[in-house]
Amino acid sequence: MILQSLVRYYEILAARHDVPEPGYCTARVSFALNLSENGALLGILSLKKQEKRGKKTVEVPLEKEVPVQATKTVNVCANFLCDNSSYFLGIDKKGKPERTRRCFEASRALHRKILSGVPSAAAKAVLGFFEKWEPEQAARHPAVCEKLEELLQGGNLIFMIDGGPFAQDDPAIRRAWEAYRASLDSGPRMPCLVTGKDEPVAILHSKIKGVAGAQSVGANLVSFNSSAYESFGRDGEQGLNAPVGKYAAFAYVTALNHLLADREHRQTFGDTTVVYWAENPDPVYRDIFGAGLNPQTEDANRLLDSVMGRMAQGKPVADNIDMETPFYILGLSPNAARLSVRFFLRNSFGFFLQNLKRHYDDLKIAKAPHEFPYLTLYWLLQETVNRKSNDKSASPLMSGETLKAVLLGRPYPQALQEAVLLRIRAEQDDPDHHIQKITRGRAAILKACLLRKSDNDSYKEVLTVSLNEESDNRAYVLGRLFAVLEKAQRDANPGINSTIKDRYFTSACTTPSSVFPTLLKLYQNHLEKIRKAEKGQAIHDDKLVCGLMGKLKVEQDPFPAHLFLNDQSIFILGYYHQVQSFFTPKSGNLKDSRQNQKEDA
């Protein structure tokens, strides 16, 4: 189904002339060899362009439509009109002059075979170049000397004639190339698994480029490299083990490479690269979904805010959007020279959009006014990572399962909740490294994980955006109580660098009975100190503590010996909600809490 969906998308794009026709591909080209009409090398022009990537501007090769390129292997294999310096100039830095000479000879033979007898100036210029060029003298040519270091770094070359048109755009050359391609279709014919038509089978499939972590030359989605994976009687027959016609193989590779080349509509989570498309050429589908999946910019946040707002009101997302349009999401990860399919999801555009809305609704939690309204999936996964570690990537397996939970509306993986709790237990506030123990992201993850559990009826009342002052849930009240005791300590000692959170939070969250008696004794000392400095503040703090203590029933073990994972999450949520409430006018005296708790939660 993956290949069929990609072939359909190719045909949608081809109808708009957005992708190359069969026999051609889009390649990254670094240089053009400028030839005279008789084939003399006049110069080498750089085709690289400036492109912004983040805050940096880098030089990248120009993307050009060229004759389709063969899959490179250890064997010598020349490409027509677009290849590297080994094949066109007979120079490289691999230290194997005999092989480099064979590469050039293979390229010369291929161009002679295709272009001989073609009555065009461009064809004659290219043939003239290959007849006259001597690889042994290449490094001494003035044009090559000028660009030698860059040429040896690699990159594709193409031909241009007298500074004008590129050779691959010449109509006569295109006709010659297409005739040559047609003559090669004499291989085995079998029913194609994708189209169902009886046609020549692609023995080797072209490489997919743009998957994060894969080899720079690309990787195969369909390939056979061991007899263990081959069908009986098909040993060593490569593509005949799963016959895909040459047209379908070209179409799916072209469509997938087109999707991966679009940096604005390609996302990476962990080791998984995600591409998505609709059975509609209008880019608005991918714009909206991309903003929903990973709203990293202000524009994306504004677009997402508009879409979510219209959905909440039951209004159409946009006039030109059909929510029933089939939509596809493909996740790929690298596996040596091949690609692994992490997931392939198919449903209506509206289905995925509704699940994204539910995801953001579940994550919604009290926040500072200056913070972005939506937490991106990337930053959520970063909440599970040790910020001081050299490896700052989230678990690939957990990342993939979390993404599927978001897109399919399923419960979040248990590993996500456990990873957040682990980081909270392991870390302390560290302003120098911008590390916080309890963050908005971590509290939001715990809330969302609990919301999607099937047995959450007993504690659903505390899974709110902001503080629920009416709840008597024991773990929630204990978390609130810890926040109030910490506030009292700050009120008693303005400007202190560490609080009870640094020393006691983990124990209070997991084994309350071992810590809270000590914390309450410390509180009495803090209360006395506050009373001497500001009696009104002491009354305010004591009222909060007494109110929370009143919610803890003596007969129901108010300070249990142990809290399980869900209760630990509720404890943290209670703490976060209570701390956030200190920044709202209804909490009363804010004089010290605004200043002293600025870095908390």
N, C-alpha and C positions, 0 to 999 in steps of 0.2 A: 504493500500500500504506500510505502514511502516513495518508491520510484514512480509509481503511477501518479501520485499527487504532484511530484516535482515535474513530471512530463506535462501534466495539464497546465501547471503554472508557466512552464516554458512556452507553451503554445499561446497563452494569454499575453505574455511579454512579446513574443515574436510578432503577434498581430499589431503591436504598437511600435515595432522595430526597436525595442529596447534591448534586445540580445542578438548576438550573431546568428546568421543562418547556418544550417548544417554544413560542415566543412570548414568552419571558421571558429575562432575563439577569441576571448579577450585576454591579452597578455600584458605584463608589465615590461615596458621597454625603456631602457636607459639611454641608448645612443642611436643615432642614424648615421650610416655610412653614406656620405654625399658623393655620388658618382657623376662623372661626365658622360656624355652620350656614347663614348667609345669604351666606357668601363673603367677609366682611371679614377683613383681615389682622390677627390679634391679636398676632403676634410672630414672630420668626425664631429658631429653636433650633439651636444647633450640635450636629451629630451626630458630631463628631470624637472619636476615642478615643486614649488614651495607649498607645504601643507601644514596647517596648524594641528598639533596634537597636544591637547591640554594647554599648558602655558608655553610650550615650545613650538618653534617653527622648524620643520625638517624638510630635507629634500627627498622626494619619493619618485620612483619611475612613473612615466606616463602610461596610462592604460590605452591600448590600441587594439583594434580588431585585426587579427592576422590569421593566416591559414592555420587550421587546427594543428596542435603540436603533439608529437608522439610522447608516450610515457618514457622518460629517461631511465635506463638501467645501467648496469656496469658495462654493457656492450655499446659499441659505437652506433649512434642512431641520430641521423641528421634531420633537421626540420626545414621546411620550405619558407624562405624569405624572413624568418625570424629565429635567430639562434644566438648562442654566446660566441665569445671571441675564439674559442677553440675551433669551432666549425667554420666561421666566416674569415678569420684572419690567420688561423694556425698558430696562435700564441695563447699561453696560459701560464700559471705558476704551479702546476701540478708536478713538475719535474719528470714528466714522461714524454719526451719529444717524439718518440715513435708513435705513441698513441695519438698525440695531438696532430701529427701529420696525417694519420688515418682519418681523424675527425674531419679535417679540411678536405681530404680527397673524397670522403663520403658525401659531404655537402656539395662539392663540385659535381659529382656524378648525379646527384639528385636534381640539381638545377639544370644540368644539361638535358636530363631525361624529360623534364617537364617543359622547359622553355625552348628547346630546339625547334626551329620552324615557326615560332610565334612572331607575327609581323607587327611588332610594336617597339618603339624606341626604348621603353623601360626594360622590356625583355632582353633586347640586344645589349643594353648597358650592363645588366646583371650578368649575362653570359660573358661579356667582354671582361668584366672584373674577374670572374673565376678563371678565365683563360690566361690572364696576364699576371695575376697575383702569385707571388713567390713567398710562402710562409717563412723561409729561412731569412729573407730580407725584411720581414715585417717590422721588426723592432727598430729598424733604421729609417723607416718612412717618416717624414716630418709630421704628418697628421697623427700617426700612431704614437710617436714620441711625446707629443703634446698631451695625450690622454692615457699614456701607458699605465700609470698607476691605477687610475680609475677603471680601465678596461680589465686589469688583472683582478680587480675585486669581484668581478662577475657581473651579470646582468645581460639582458637580451639586446641584440642589435637588429636593426632593420635597414632597408635601402631606400634612399631618396635620389631623385634624378635632378641634377643641376639646381639644387636648393628648392625644388618644386614638389611635385606630388610624390607620395610614397609608392614604392613598387607594388605593394599588395593591393593598392586601389586601382591599378590599371585594368580596364575592362578585359583586354585580351589576355592578360596574365590570369585574371580570375577565371575566365572560361577554360584556359589550359589547366589550371589547378583542379577545377571541377571535373573535367574530363579524365584527368589522371585519377582522381578519387573514385570515379565511377568504375574505372578499370580494375580497381582493387577489390570491388565487391564480389569477387568470385569465390570467396571462402565458403565454409559450410553454412547452409541455410537450415534454420529450425524455427518452430513457432516461438515468438518472443513472449517471455513471461509477463511483460508489461503491456504490450499492445495487442497480443494475441495473433499478430500477423506473421506469416511465413516470410522471413527475410534474413539477410546475412547477419551472423552473430558476431558481437564484439568479443574478441578473444581477451584483450586487455582493456580495462576501463581507464579513462583519464583520471588524473589526480584532482583531489579537492583541496583548495587552498584557502587559508584564512581561519582555520580552527586553532584556537590558542593552545600552544604547547606542542602542536604537531610539527613535523619536519618542514623547513622553509620551502622545500621544493614541492610540498603537498603530500597528501596521504590518500590511500584508496578506501572508498566505502565498500566496494565489491572487489574481492580478490581471493585467490587460493594459493597458499604458499607451502602446503604440506599435504601429503597423500592422505593423511588422516581426515581431511575435510573434503576429499574428492569422492565423487560417486563411483560405484563399481563400473569399471570399463572406461572411466574418464581420466585415468591417471595422466597427469601432465598436460591436460587439455585446457587448463585455465577456465576461461569464460564459458566453455561448453558445459561445465558442471551446473551452471545456472544461466541458461541461454537468454541473454538480453540483446535485442536487435541493435545494430549500430546506430540507428536513429534514436531509439530510446536511451541508449547509453550516452550519446552526445547531448540529448535534451536534458536529462536529469543532472548531468555534471554541469552543464552551462547554467541551468536555473539555480543550482545550489551555490556555485561559485559567484553568481550574480548577487545572491542574498548575502553571502559572506563578505563580499567586497563592500557592502553598504555599511559603513561604520556606525551610522546613526540608527540603524535598525538591526544591530547585532549586539547581543548582550553576553557577558561572561560571568558565570557564577561558579566559584571554585575552579574545577578543571573542565567545566562544561560550557561549551559555546552554544548559545541559543539563537536560532533564527526562526522567523515566523512570517506567514504570508496568508493572504485571503484570495479566494477565487474571484477577485475583482482587481483590476489594475490600479484603482484609485489609491494613492499612497496614504490617504487619511486613515485607513484601517490600521496600517502599521504605525502611523504617527500616534494614534490614540493608544494602541496597545503598548507601544514602546514607552510612552509616558506613564502608563499604569504599571508596567512591570518594573521600571527603574527610573523614577522621576528625580534626576540628578541636578537639573538646572531650574532656574526660576521660571523659564518659559514652560518647561515640562510640568512644573508644579501648578502653574496657572491653568494649563490645558487640562490636567487631571482634576483640578478643583472644579472647573467648569463642567466636565463630564460627570463627575460624582454628584455634583449639585443637581444637574438635570435628571440624572437617574433617580435620585432621592425624591424628586418631585414628580416622577412618572412621565417626564417629558422626553421626546426623542433626543438622542445624543447629538445628532446633527441631521440636517435635511437630506444629505446625500448618503446616509449610512443605513444599510439594511442589516438589522441585528441577526437575521437568519442566514446571512452569507457564510458559507463554509470557511472555517479558519483552521490553520495548521500550525503546530509548534514542534520544532525538532531540536533535540538536545544532542550534541556530539562531543565526544572527548577523545583525546589522542591515545593511540595504542601502537607505539613504535611506528612502522610505516603504514599503519592502517588506522581506521577510525572506528570507534565503538559508538553505537547508538544508545544513549542513556535513556531517552524516552522519545516517543512520537505521539502527540495528542491531536485528535481531530474532533471538532464540534463546531457549533455555530459561534460567530463572533460575539453574540450577546451572552452566550453561556460563559465564555472566558471573562468577559467584561463584568458580569455579575459576580463572579468569583473573586475578581480583583477588588471590587467594591466591598464585598464581605470581608476580605482580608484586611483592608484598611479600616473598616468599621471595628473589627475585632481588636486591632492594634491601637485604636484611639484611646488616648490617656492624657491626663493633665500635663501641660507643658508650659514653658516660658513663652511669652508673646513673640520673641524674636526668632524662635525655632521654626524650621520648615514644617508645614502641616503634615507631611507624609514621610514616613520612615522607609527608605529604600531597602530592598531585599539585601543588597550588598552590605549596607551598614548593619542590618540586623544580624547577618552572618558574622560580621566583624565583632559583634558582642560576644561571640563564643571563642575568640582568639586571644591568646596571651600577647598583650601589646609589647612586651619586652622580648619576645621571642624573635629569632631571625626569620622563622617561617611564620608569616602573618596570614596564611591562607586557611580558610575554614575546611573542615573535613569534607572531601569531595562527595562521599556517600550521603552525608547529612545534608549538604547543599542541594544535591539532586532531589532527595526526598522532600525537603522543605519546599522547593520550587514546585514539585508536583502537587503537594498539599495545597499550595496557594492557588494553582491553576485549576485544580479539580474540586476544590472546596472540601477537601478531606481533613481529618484531624492532623495537626502538625506532628512530625515524628517525635517520639519520646526522647530521642537523642538530643533534640534541640533544647528542650526544657532542662535536661540533665546537664548539658554543656553550659548553659547560662548559670545554673546553680553552682557548678564547679568553679566558674570564673569568679562568682561573687564570694565564694568561700576562700578562694586562693588570693584574691587581690585586696589591696588597701588603697585608699585615696592617695594619689601621688601627683600633686599639681605640676611638678617639674616635668613629668612625662605625660601630662594631660590624661591621667588615668583616674577614673572614678569607680568606686565599688558598686554603687547603685545608680544606674543611669536610666534615662527615659526609655531607651531602647530595650534594656533588660527587663524593666518592669512591664513594658508593653508586650514583650515576647511571652512572659509568664502569664499575663492576663489572657492573651490570645490562645495559648496552649490549653489553659484551663477552660476557656469558653467552648472549645471544640471537643472536650471530653464528654463521653456519653453519660457519665455518672456525676455530673456537676450540680444536680438539683440542690444538694445540701449546702452548697457554698456559692451558688450563682449570684446571690444578692451582693457579694462584695466585688464582683467582676464588672465594676463600673468605671466610667471615665475618670471620675474624681471621688473624693472622700465620701464614704457612706457612714454618717455619724450614728445611724440607727442600728447598724448591725451588731449582733452579739457573738458573731463567729469568733471562737477562742483564738485561733491563730492570727486572724485579722486584728483583733483587739490587742494582742501581745505585740504585734508589729507597730501598731499605733502608739502603744505605751512606750516602747523603746525609743521611738522618735521624740516623744514628749520628754522623756528622761534625758535624752541627749540635748534637747533644747534648754532644759533647766540647767544642765552643766555649762552650756554656752552663755546663758544669761548670768550665771554666777562667775564665769571666768571669760569675759569678753576678749576675743583675739587669740584664744588658745589654738595651737597647731594640731593637736590630736584630741579625740574625744573617746567616749565609751564605745563608739562604733569601731574604732581601730582595734580595740582589745577584746571586746565582748560580743560583737555582732554575730559572728559565726556560731558561737556557742549558744547565744540567745535564740537563734533561728533553728538550731537543731536539737539542743537539750535545754529548754527553758528553765527547768527546775534547778539546774546547776549554777545559774547565773542571776536570775531575777531577784532572789533574796539579797544578793550582794549589791545589785543595782539600786534597789529600793533604799538600802542603808546609805549608799552614796548620795542618793537623791535628798535624803534628809539633811545631809551636810550642805549640799548645794542650796537647798531651800532656805536654810538659816542665813547663808551668805547673801542670797538675793534679798531676803527680808530686811537685812541691815542697810542694803544699798537702795532698794526701791520696793517698798511694801506692796504697792499695787501690782507690780510684776509677780511678786511671790504669790499673791492671792490668785492671780490669773493662772500661773503654772500649776498651783496646787489643785485648783478647780478642775483642770484638765486631767491630772493624775487621778484624783478621787473619782471623777466621772468614769474613767476607763476601768479602774479597779472595781467599781460597782458593777461593771458588765461581766466580770470574771466570777463565776459561781463557785463558791468554796466546795460544794458537794460534787462539782463536775471536774475536779482536778485542774485548778486554774493554771498551774505551772507544770505541764506534763514533763515526764522524764525524756520523752523523745517526740519529735515531729517528723512525720513521713514527708516524702517529696512534695506532694500537693499542698500540705499544710505549710511547708517551708516557703513555697511559692506565695501562698496567701499571706504569710507573715511579712514577706518582702513587699508585697503589694500594699499591705496596711501601712508599713513604714513609709513607702514612697508617697502614698496618698496623703498621709499626715504631714509629711515634710512639705509637700506642695501646698497644702492648705495654709501653712504659715505665711505664704506669700499673697494670700487673698485678704481683703479687708475684713471679712467675717471672722477671722481668727483672733481679732482683738489687737493686743499690743504687738506691733511689728518692729519696734525700734531696733532691737538687737538681732531678731531673727533674720531680717533682710540683709543685714551686714554680715553676720557670722555664718549664715547657712548658704551663702551665695554659691559656693562650690559643691554643695551637697546635691545628690540625686539629680 
